[in-house]
Amino acid sequence: MDQDRTRSISSIPPTSDDSSQANEALRRTVAGQIGPRKPGVVYDNADGIFEVIGLTLDRSEARRVLKRRAAQFAITVHDRITGTVDTIGTVWTGSDRVLKAVA
C-alpha cells in the first residue's frame, strides 16, 4: 500500500481547505467512525476477530477500493478466524472491542 494513503488520521495536518468548520467537523466525524483502529490493532465484534493491516484515508482511493461513492475511509483487516484479508468501511460501534492496542 502507498504510505501516503495509509497515514493515521491524527498525522494529517489540517490544510487551508480543512480550516473551515464544516471540513473540521467531517474530519472529526471520520476519526470517530474509524475509532482506535490503526495498523497492528486487534479487535473483535459479532463478526469475528480482526487485525488491522492498513488504513486508507484518501477518499478517492477508499471509494475506488470499496466501490462506494460515499466512502470516507477504508480499513484493510485480517480475519483471524477465517484467515482472509478484506477491506471494509464499517464504523466503530459500541459492540467493537480492542483486544490488542498498539502505540
N, C-alpha and C positions, 0 to 999 in steps of 0.2 A: 504494500500500500504506500501511496505517496505520503511522506511525513507531513507535508503541509495540510493534508486533508484529515489527518488523524490527531491533531493537537487537542489538548484539553481546552474546554470552553473558557476556563479561567485564564489560560495563557494567551488568549486572543485579545490584544489591546483594542479598546474602542477606537474607531476611526472617526473622521469627521462626519461620515454618514450615520454612525452609531450615536452621534451626540443628541439626536432628537429623543424626546421622551418615549415616543412610540417604538423606536428601534431598541432602546434600552429595555423597555418592558418586554418586548419579544425575546430579547437575549436572555433575560431572567426567566421567562416562561420556559424557554427551551432548556435552560440549565436545570430547572426544576423537573422537567419531563425526563431528562437524562438521569437525574439523581446522582448517586455515588458511583455509577458505572463508568469505569475507565479501564484501560488495558491492565490486566492482571487481577482484577476484582472477580471473585467468585460469589455468585448469588443464587438464590433459589426462589421459586414461586410454584404455583399449582401445575405449571407446565414442565418443570424439571429443575436440574441444577446446571448452571451455565457459568463459563469463564469468559470474560470479555477479552477479545483478541484485538479489536480495533474500534475506533470511534471516528465517524466521518461527520464533520461539522459543515463542510461545504454543501450548501443547499442544492446546487445543481447536481453534484455528484450523488448526494443522498437520494434525490428524485430519480436519477438515472438508475441507480442500483436497486432501489425499492420499487421502481415503476409506479410511483405515486406522485401526482402533481403537487400535493401539499406537504410533502416530506420536508422536515427541517433538519433532520439528523438521521444517521443510520449507525447501528451498532452491530459489529460482527462478533458472534459468540460461538463458543464450542460447547455443544451439549454433552455434558459429562456422562450422561446415561446412555445415549444412543451413539455417541462418538461423532456425530455430524457437526458440520460447521454451517452456520446460517447467518444471514444479515437480516436484522429486524429493525422496526421503527416503533416498537411499543413504548409507552410511557411508564415511568417508575410509579408504582402504586403502593398502597399500604400493605398489600399482601406479598410484596417483594421483600426479601431479607438478605442482607450481606452475610456471607459465611466466611469470606477471607478478604480483608481490606489490604490495600497497598498504599504506600506513602506517596 
